[in-house]
């Protein structure tokens, strides 16, 4: 008689209460009236909330740091509240003393679920708990979205939704061969959601979501803030004048990008490579440019891992290289605008070629070419004679 092979046990533990995950509490939702520069997107969402027959799945897409997640929280707060209606400003709002708003302000509403890659730390599966935080694992989606969405709401429903699920950085529901099952697992819920379920996918890379996911969602585009909207935002911030000046030139209409640059020291990157880029654009090739960019990114990624061993160094290098490319792009776009204003057609064409080279570099990065190679190749390409003369 054949011996039975014992199945390898998966180490599981009782999952932490998702409403009480220390350090991962969602921000207190604000109001639509507090969101700057997204009038068209907000109007689209408000019309849907007011109509009463709201679509169950949404995609908020657009550049990083322009208010998508903030808007998703505001939408959730209104959808969960039976007191929602138009206020004197013309925006939808809810009674600040209602039960739903009281729970939301305490960050303890049991029917608001915010799904991020960091929830892997609290997985039932030890392998998921110990894995590097590079994507949103299927285990997290099942534990914090698929299973709860099938259950009854914990608070007596009264609003236009009884349960809201916000997936932040939804592009991390990766389409790769190793992770496509994550998005596929969501399809049934998107096709046949439980009554009262509202799902909002927030992403800066909508193209990384499966077409079958995108086709089942109502899409709302968020754009970069206008110069006036950015100026309004800056007047509300307690930043040094030099930081505000930097934001005006290189913020790209993204308050989130500016906050990140100031809080994580990315402005120092500009100070370190700005001079080298100026020399390169003036026809001199600083040999250290590519290596310096790669070194700064490596230091940044290493610091992330040192602060949290669960962070993926590979993912950190990729994220850092993406930020470095954005910084180079911001500098090049300022030069492009200056050339356009001066009417210098030859210089304008060369800056356009440089930006094309930058976009090719970004394509290589997201085709999983190592960040160091991408940055060093970009520096070499920007040094080509056709891009150096006549500056």
SULVENTA-V85150 format. One record per helix or strand of 3 or more residues. SS is the DSSP state (helix for helix, strand for strand). FROM is the first residue (numbers start at 1). TO is the last residue. If there is no record, write none. Layout:
SS/FROM/TO + SS/FROM/TO
//
This chain:
helix/18/20 + helix/32/34 + helix/39/51 + strand/57/62 + helix/68/79 + helix/99/105 + strand/112/115 + helix/117/122 + helix/126/130 + helix/138/149 + strand/163/167 + helix/170/172 + helix/180/191 + strand/197/203 + helix/206/208 + helix/211/214 + strand/218/222 + helix/227/235 + helix/241/250 + helix/255/264 + helix/266/281 + helix/289/307 + helix/313/342 + helix/345/365 + helix/371/382 + helix/385/387
//
